[in-house]
Amino acid sequence: MPPVPPPGLPEPPDLPARSARTARTARFARGAPRDFTLTPDGEVVLFRRGRTGDDPADCLWALEVETGVERLLAAPRAGVDSYATDAAARLIVFTTAGALWVVGSEPRRPPTSRPVSDPRPDPTGRRVAYVHEGALRVVEADGTADHAVAGHQPIGTARTGEVLRHQVRFLKRHLTPALAPADRSSGQ
C-alpha cells in the first residue's frame, strides 16, 4: 500500500502516467500551433498543427480571424514539413516526405523532381522556386516547365562563385519585390 501524504499536502504526482503523457505529446509541443502567416488583408492566419495533442504529423490549417473558424487545408500522413505563400497568400505550397504540394480546393502534387526542400512561391504566385539535390529549380504553379536555374556545385570549386551570383540574380529578379519594404513616403 502506498504511503498516504500528511493532511494538507497534495497527493504525489503519478510519475509513470506523467512520463507517458510527456512522451506522447513530445513534451506538450504536439498540438501547439506554429509557423504562422497572416494574410495581407488580416482576415486569415495560416499555421501548422497536428489534429490532436498527441498527433506527431503536422497539418496545414487556416483560421478565419473574425469568426474563429478553423479549416483543415492539408493533412498528409507524413505531416507538413514546411510551407510558404506568395505575397497575397493566395498560392500556398508545402513539402511532405520530400514532395512539393500546392494547396487549392484540394491539395495536389505537381510533377517535380524529388526530394524537394525550401519551396518559395514568387510574389505573383505564378512560379515556385525550390531546392532539389543542391540545385535551385523553378516550376510553374500549375506544375509545368520544371527546370533548373542554378546547378549544384561543391563548395570550393571554381564555379561556386558563378553559381552563387546566378542564384542571387535570379532571386533578385523573381522574388525580391515581395520582400522589399513598402514605400511609406507616399502615405501608404
Backbone as CSV, one residue per row, in Angstrom:
resi,resn,N_x,N_y,N_z,CA_x,CA_y,CA_z,C_x,C_y,C_z
1,MET,0.851,-1.173,0.000,0.000,0.000,0.000,0.897,1.237,0.000
2,PRO,0.652,2.219,-0.949,1.491,3.416,-0.998,1.268,4.294,0.222
3,PRO,2.322,5.024,0.612,2.176,5.890,1.788,1.157,6.997,1.519
4,VAL,0.453,7.384,2.544,-0.543,8.456,2.465,0.143,9.749,2.901
5,PRO,0.008,10.838,2.093,0.653,12.085,2.496,-0.016,12.659,3.743
6,PRO,0.744,13.415,4.540,0.159,14.055,5.721,-0.978,14.987,5.303
7,PRO,-1.920,15.245,6.196,-3.047,16.135,5.873,-2.541,17.511,5.431
8,GLY,-3.187,18.068,4.407,-2.840,19.400,3.905,-1.819,19.389,2.777
9,LEU,-1.157,18.273,2.539,-0.197,18.183,1.438,-0.876,17.541,0.230
10,PRO,-0.489,17.967,-0.980,-1.111,17.384,-2.175,-0.647,15.949,-2.379
11,GLU,-1.453,15.216,-3.129,-1.084,13.852,-3.497,0.177,13.910,-4.365
12,PRO,1.062,12.924,-4.237,2.232,12.917,-5.117,1.778,12.670,-6.552
13,PRO,2.513,13.229,-7.519,2.109,13.037,-8.916,2.277,11.581,-9.329
14,ASP,1.452,11.184,-10.256,1.561,9.840,-10.826,2.648,9.911,-11.898
15,LEU,3.900,9.663,-11.497,5.042,9.851,-12.394,4.993,8.974,-13.638
16,PRO,4.644,7.699,-13.558,4.592,6.920,-14.804,3.572,7.481,-15.794
17,ALA,2.404,7.895,-15.320,1.389,8.458,-16.221,1.867,9.784,-16.797
18,ARG,2.505,10.613,-15.955,3.017,11.904,-16.436,4.117,11.694,-17.472
19,SER,5.011,10.734,-17.240,6.089,10.450,-18.187,5.534,9.970,-19.521
20,ALA,4.536,9.114,-19.475,3.930,8.622,-20.717,3.253,9.752,-21.473
21,ARG,2.542,10.621,-20.752,1.858,11.764,-21.378,2.879,12.729,-21.977
22,THR,3.964,12.962,-21.256,5.016,13.857,-21.751,5.639,13.296,-23.020
23,ALA,5.903,11.992,-23.041,6.481,11.369,-24.231,5.498,11.404,-25.397
24,ARG,4.225,11.072,-25.134,3.212,11.017,-26.190,2.993,12.381,-26.837
25,THR,3.136,13.449,-26.057,2.889,14.801,-26.573,4.181,15.535,-26.926
26,ALA,5.325,14.818,-26.901,6.631,15.426,-27.191,6.856,16.645,-26.309
27,ARG,6.731,16.413,-25.010,6.901,17.464,-24.001,5.854,18.560,-24.177
28,PHE,4.654,18.154,-24.531,3.493,19.037,-24.690,3.633,20.012,-25.866
29,ALA,4.519,19.694,-26.825,4.685,20.544,-28.009,3.741,20.133,-29.133
30,ARG,3.353,18.861,-29.188,2.430,18.425,-30.248,1.060,19.046,-30.014
31,GLY,0.431,19.413,-31.089,-0.883,20.034,-30.981,-0.818,21.537,-30.794
32,ALA,0.391,22.070,-30.605,0.551,23.524,-30.455,0.745,24.151,-31.835
33,PRO,0.012,25.214,-32.149,0.184,25.866,-33.453,1.581,26.474,-33.586
34,ARG,2.102,26.475,-34.814,3.422,27.063,-35.084,3.514,27.507,-36.536
35,ASP,4.532,28.272,-36.849,4.805,28.758,-38.215,3.614,29.526,-38.787
36,PHE,3.325,30.661,-38.194,2.154,31.463,-38.560,2.414,32.351,-39.768
37,THR,1.387,32.536,-40.595,1.389,33.505,-41.682,0.049,34.228,-41.647
38,LEU,0.083,35.532,-41.525,-1.131,36.347,-41.565,-1.298,36.842,-42.996
39,THR,-2.480,36.646,-43.573,-2.714,37.110,-44.939,-2.661,38.639,-44.968
40,PRO,-2.314,39.235,-46.106,-2.188,40.692,-46.174,-3.444,41.449,-45.741
41,ASP,-4.622,40.868,-45.953,-5.853,41.555,-45.541,-6.150,41.356,-44.057
42,GLY,-5.361,40.536,-43.374,-5.525,40.319,-41.947,-6.708,39.442,-41.581
43,GLU,-7.346,38.816,-42.567,-8.550,38.040,-42.293,-8.297,36.572,-41.973
44,VAL,-7.132,36.051,-42.376,-6.848,34.627,-42.201,-5.438,34.445,-41.650
45,VAL,-5.294,33.494,-40.732,-3.987,33.097,-40.229,-3.760,31.653,-40.661
46,LEU,-2.649,31.416,-41.352,-2.248,30.062,-41.730,-1.269,29.565,-40.684
47,PHE,-1.299,28.277,-40.390,-0.361,27.724,-39.419,-0.302,26.208,-39.537
48,ARG,0.725,25.635,-38.895,0.876,24.182,-38.817,0.509,23.725,-37.404
49,ARG,-0.168,22.573,-37.344,-0.507,21.971,-36.059,-1.055,20.570,-36.325
50,GLY,-0.844,19.658,-35.399,-1.432,18.334,-35.519,-2.936,18.390,-35.274
51,ARG,-3.608,17.291,-35.568,-5.061,17.236,-35.335,-5.391,17.154,-33.856
52,THR,-4.509,16.517,-33.079,-4.726,16.358,-31.645,-3.430,16.668,-30.908
53,GLY,-3.495,16.669,-29.603,-2.333,16.977,-28.787,-1.251,15.921,-28.788
54,ASP,-1.547,14.735,-29.324,-0.506,13.710,-29.393,-0.243,13.259,-30.832
55,ASP,-0.726,14.007,-31.811,-0.535,13.686,-33.229,0.855,14.148,-33.661
56,PRO,1.735,13.237,-34.098,3.083,13.643,-34.493,3.149,14.306,-35.873
57,ALA,2.080,14.212,-36.680,2.089,14.768,-38.036,1.388,16.121,-38.059
58,ASP,2.135,17.166,-38.435,1.536,18.495,-38.553,0.648,18.581,-39.782
59,CYS,-0.476,19.240,-39.634,-1.386,19.543,-40.742,-1.272,21.036,-41.032
60,LEU,-1.795,21.462,-42.159,-1.829,22.879,-42.513,-3.257,23.375,-42.290
61,TRP,-3.388,24.446,-41.517,-4.683,24.979,-41.119,-4.821,26.434,-41.525
62,ALA,-6.062,26.888,-41.672,-6.391,28.300,-41.884,-7.414,28.686,-40.822
63,LEU,-7.166,29.772,-40.126,-8.077,30.279,-39.103,-8.679,31.586,-39.592
64,GLU,-10.006,31.643,-39.693,-10.705,32.877,-40.037,-10.695,33.749,-38.786
65,VAL,-10.026,34.901,-38.836,-9.828,35.727,-37.652,-11.146,36.202,-37.068
66,GLU,-12.053,36.674,-37.900,-13.306,37.254,-37.401,-14.209,36.234,-36.713
67,THR,-14.283,35.034,-37.287,-15.212,34.035,-36.747,-14.544,33.022,-35.822
68,GLY,-13.219,32.882,-35.931,-12.516,31.871,-35.140,-12.655,30.469,-35.702
69,VAL,-13.219,30.337,-36.898,-13.407,29.030,-37.520,-12.096,28.566,-38.147
70,GLU,-11.725,27.324,-37.866,-10.532,26.717,-38.442,-10.926,25.802,-39.591
71,ARG,-10.113,25.838,-40.667,-10.301,24.934,-41.805,-9.023,24.134,-41.979
72,LEU,-9.154,22.853,-42.177,-8.028,21.993,-42.467,-7.731,22.089,-43.959
73,LEU,-6.531,22.568,-44.306,-6.163,22.723,-45.715,-5.461,21.495,-46.272
74,ALA,-4.623,20.868,-45.444,-3.885,19.689,-45.895,-3.505,18.850,-44.684
75,ALA,-3.666,17.531,-44.837,-3.341,16.605,-43.749,-2.628,15.380,-44.298
76,PRO,-1.416,15.567,-44.829,-0.700,14.403,-45.350,-0.287,13.462,-44.221
77,ARG,-0.260,12.192,-44.518,0.063,11.181,-43.498,1.419,11.449,-42.853
78,ALA,2.416,11.861,-43.656,3.764,12.103,-43.119,3.884,13.476,-42.456
79,GLY,2.866,14.317,-42.572,2.895,15.639,-41.952,3.457,16.699,-42.882
80,VAL,3.107,17.940,-42.613,3.604,19.084,-43.382,4.953,19.483,-42.785
81,ASP,6.013,19.403,-43.599,7.361,19.744,-43.122,7.565,21.251,-43.058
82,SER,7.139,21.951,-44.114,7.262,23.407,-44.178,6.253,23.906,-45.201
83,TYR,5.952,25.201,-45.138,5.063,25.778,-46.138,5.466,27.221,-46.392
84,ALA,4.977,27.776,-47.497,5.236,29.172,-47.849,4.088,29.656,-48.727
85,THR,3.959,30.978,-48.827,2.890,31.566,-49.653,3.464,32.634,-50.568
86,ASP,2.675,32.996,-51.578,3.041,34.149,-52.398,2.712,35.421,-51.609
87,ALA,2.948,36.576,-52.197,2.766,37.849,-51.488,1.326,38.054,-51.018
88,ALA,0.353,37.603,-51.792,-1.059,37.783,-51.437,-1.600,36.620,-50.608
89,ALA,-0.766,35.610,-50.368,-1.160,34.398,-49.642,-2.296,33.662,-50.364
90,ARG,-2.319,33.754,-51.683,-3.304,33.005,-52.482,-2.749,31.647,-52.886
91,LEU,-1.433,31.604,-53.181,-0.782,30.351,-53.528,-0.046,29.856,-52.285
92,ILE,-0.407,28.670,-51.832,0.227,28.063,-50.664,0.885,26.775,-51.139
93,VAL,2.165,26.626,-50.830,2.890,25.404,-51.171,3.450,24.807,-49.892
94,PHE,3.594,23.494,-49.894,4.200,22.841,-48.736,4.956,21.606,-49.178
95,THR,5.801,21.103,-48.280,6.510,19.859,-48.545,6.091,18.824,-47.514
96,THR,6.071,17.593,-47.973,5.859,16.447,-47.100,6.581,15.265,-47.717
97,ALA,7.352,14.583,-46.919,8.086,13.393,-47.370,8.869,13.672,-48.662
98,GLY,9.450,14.863,-48.781,10.278,15.199,-49.924,9.531,15.585,-51.184
99,ALA,8.223,15.747,-51.107,7.419,16.096,-52.281,6.842,17.497,-52.124
100,LEU,6.720,18.198,-53.248,6.098,19.522,-53.296,4.599,19.348,-53.508
101,TRP,3.807,20.118,-52.753,2.356,20.123,-52.896,1.878,21.561,-53.012
102,VAL,0.799,21.758,-53.742,0.170,23.064,-53.916,-1.241,22.969,-53.350
103,VAL,-1.625,23.950,-52.536,-2.956,23.946,-51.931,-3.899,24.746,-52.813
104,GLY,-4.996,24.133,-53.171,-6.084,24.782,-53.894,-7.364,24.306,-53.241
105,SER,-8.386,24.017,-54.030,-9.590,23.447,-53.432,-9.259,22.079,-52.831
106,GLU,-8.328,21.376,-53.437,-7.770,20.126,-52.906,-6.247,20.205,-53.084
107,PRO,-5.475,19.733,-52.117,-4.025,19.719,-52.314,-3.663,18.827,-53.499
108,ARG,-2.686,19.253,-54.287,-2.235,18.444,-55.426,-0.717,18.480,-55.479
109,ARG,-0.154,17.407,-56.030,1.297,17.296,-56.129,1.711,17.483,-57.581
110,PRO,2.327,18.639,-57.890,2.797,18.822,-59.261,3.969,17.884,-59.548
111,PRO,4.146,17.502,-60.803,5.244,16.588,-61.140,6.588,17.327,-61.107
112,THR,7.286,17.231,-59.984,8.586,17.879,-59.834,9.628,16.845,-59.462
113,SER,10.872,17.257,-59.556,11.960,16.406,-59.095,11.813,16.206,-57.592
114,ARG,12.292,15.058,-57.103,12.239,14.780,-55.669,13.614,14.359,-55.208
115,PRO,14.017,14.654,-54.007,13.284,15.331,-52.952,13.282,16.844,-53.130
116,VAL,12.258,17.470,-52.593,12.086,18.918,-52.650,12.317,19.483,-51.252
117,SER,12.998,20.624,-51.195,13.104,21.331,-49.922,12.988,22.826,-50.172
118,ASP,12.601,23.549,-49.145,12.538,25.009,-49.120,11.773,25.623,-50.298
119,PRO,10.523,25.212,-50.547,9.766,25.809,-51.663,9.379,27.246,-51.349
120,ARG,9.433,28.114,-52.345,9.068,29.522,-52.193,8.349,29.996,-53.449
121,PRO,7.069,30.361,-53.330,6.370,30.931,-54.491,6.918,32.317,-54.810
122,ASP,6.865,32.687,-56.086,7.239,34.063,-56.419,6.108,34.988,-55.934
123,PRO,6.352,36.289,-55.854,5.345,37.208,-55.297,3.999,37.166,-56.020
124,THR,4.016,36.859,-57.316,2.770,36.855,-58.081,2.016,35.544,-57.990
125,GLY,2.654,34.498,-57.473,2.008,33.199,-57.382,2.028,32.413,-58.673
126,ARG,2.842,32.833,-59.628,2.905,32.117,-60.909,3.914,30.980,-60.906
127,ARG,4.988,31.114,-60.129,6.051,30.120,-60.114,6.410,29.749,-58.679
128,VAL,7.077,28.608,-58.559,7.586,28.160,-57.261,9.051,27.790,-57.440
129,ALA,9.909,28.389,-56.635,11.328,28.010,-56.603,11.493,26.987,-55.484
130,TYR,12.372,26.026,-55.707,12.647,25.023,-54.681,14.045,24.461,-54.888
131,VAL,14.528,23.748,-53.888,15.848,23.132,-53.962,15.672,21.633,-54.131
132,HIS,16.436,21.079,-55.081,16.462,19.636,-55.317,17.916,19.218,-55.452
133,GLU,18.390,18.424,-54.497,19.768,17.931,-54.504,20.777,19.051,-54.733
134,GLY,20.584,20.169,-54.055,21.524,21.281,-54.125,21.322,22.218,-55.293
135,ALA,20.426,21.893,-56.212,20.164,22.753,-57.370,18.906,23.579,-57.113
136,LEU,18.952,24.836,-57.526,17.784,25.705,-57.453,16.948,25.458,-58.698
137,ARG,15.685,25.095,-58.510,14.789,24.793,-59.617,13.566,25.697,-59.540
138,VAL,12.887,25.864,-60.661,11.658,26.650,-60.727,10.641,25.862,-61.533
139,VAL,9.394,25.882,-61.044,8.291,25.225,-61.731,7.123,26.210,-61.751
140,GLU,6.343,26.188,-62.819,5.132,26.996,-62.865,4.163,26.456,-61.809
141,ALA,3.313,27.293,-61.273,2.389,26.885,-60.213,1.467,25.753,-60.667
142,ASP,1.208,25.659,-61.972,0.365,24.575,-62.471,1.131,23.268,-62.668
143,GLY,2.440,23.275,-62.346,3.248,22.069,-62.438,4.012,21.897,-63.732
144,THR,3.877,22.831,-64.666,4.586,22.719,-65.938,5.930,23.441,-65.872
145,ALA,6.757,23.156,-66.861,8.027,23.862,-67.089,8.983,23.796,-65.893
146,ASP,9.092,22.644,-65.271,10.042,22.451,-64.170,11.449,22.428,-64.766
147,HIS,12.314,23.321,-64.271,13.679,23.368,-64.798,14.653,23.923,-63.763
148,ALA,15.913,23.546,-63.926,16.971,24.041,-63.040,17.387,25.429,-63.502
149,VAL,17.582,26.332,-62.556,18.096,27.669,-62.889,19.510,27.844,-62.381
150,ALA,19.919,26.999,-61.461,21.300,27.016,-60.968,21.612,25.630,-60.453
151,GLY,22.693,25.052,-60.969,23.067,23.703,-60.576,23.879,23.677,-59.305
152,HIS,23.983,22.504,-58.743,24.766,22.300,-57.527,26.244,22.263,-57.882
153,GLN,27.035,23.014,-57.169,28.482,22.972,-57.302,29.078,22.782,-55.923
154,PRO,29.933,21.788,-55.739,30.546,21.610,-54.422,31.312,22.862,-54.006
155,ILE,31.238,23.184,-52.722,31.949,24.346,-52.188,33.436,24.182,-52.477
156,GLY,34.054,25.251,-52.922,35.487,25.225,-53.189,35.832,25.005,-54.647
157,THR,34.846,24.690,-55.482,35.163,24.522,-56.895,35.215,25.886,-57.557
158,ALA,35.803,25.940,-58.710,35.989,27.213,-59.407,34.660,27.862,-59.765
159,ARG,33.605,27.075,-60.000,32.335,27.643,-60.443,31.420,28.042,-59.294
160,THR,31.786,27.786,-58.041,30.904,28.089,-56.913,30.477,29.549,-56.916
161,GLY,31.419,30.463,-57.080,31.099,31.891,-57.093,30.148,32.250,-58.217
162,GLU,30.365,31.675,-59.389,29.495,31.933,-60.538,28.074,31.445,-60.266
163,VAL,27.938,30.262,-59.681,26.621,29.717,-59.365,25.919,30.593,-58.334
164,LEU,26.633,31.002,-57.302,26.029,31.857,-56.287,25.589,33.188,-56.882
165,ARG,26.390,33.781,-57.745,25.996,35.041,-58.390,24.730,34.837,-59.226
166,HIS,24.644,33.716,-59.944,23.460,33.428,-60.745,22.228,33.270,-59.846
167,GLN,22.392,32.550,-58.725,21.273,32.366,-57.810,20.806,33.699,-57.231
168,VAL,21.727,34.567,-56.859,21.363,35.877,-56.315,20.641,36.709,-57.366
169,ARG,21.139,36.719,-58.612,20.461,37.457,-59.688,19.044,36.925,-59.889
170,PHE,18.885,35.601,-59.889,17.557,35.018,-60.055,16.633,35.453,-58.924
171,LEU,17.094,35.342,-57.693,16.258,35.699,-56.553,15.887,37.172,-56.582
172,LYS,16.827,38.031,-56.930,16.521,39.462,-57.011,15.475,39.731,-58.080
173,ARG,15.603,39.066,-59.209,14.697,39.310,-60.329,13.293,38.761,-60.054
174,HIS,13.188,37.599,-59.408,11.898,36.941,-59.285,11.258,37.006,-57.904
175,LEU,12.041,37.158,-56.858,11.459,37.081,-55.528,11.578,38.355,-54.719
176,THR,12.480,39.240,-55.055,12.739,40.415,-54.240,11.553,41.376,-54.122
177,PRO,10.745,41.627,-55.144,9.664,42.614,-54.966,8.779,42.344,-53.767
178,ALA,8.522,41.102,-53.439,7.668,40.808,-52.293,8.396,41.050,-50.976
179,LEU,9.728,41.007,-51.017,10.490,41.174,-49.794,10.887,42.607,-49.545
180,ALA,10.789,43.462,-50.565,11.199,44.862,-50.408,10.211,45.590,-49.507
181,PRO,10.704,46.490,-48.641,9.787,47.228,-47.778,8.864,48.126,-48.611
182,ALA,7.652,48.281,-48.131,6.690,49.140,-48.829,7.155,50.589,-48.772
183,ASP,6.860,51.361,-49.801,7.218,52.768,-49.851,6.256,53.528,-48.935
184,ARG,6.756,53.951,-47.808,5.924,54.623,-46.817,5.881,56.141,-47.053
185,SER,6.703,56.665,-47.958,6.761,58.102,-48.162,5.512,58.650,-48.850
186,SER,4.785,57.770,-49.563,3.611,58.254,-50.290,2.353,58.182,-49.427
187,GLY,2.529,57.859,-48.143,1.377,57.821,-47.255,0.634,56.508,-47.285
188,GLN,1.208,55.483,-47.922,0.548,54.175,-47.993,0.742,53.409,-46.721
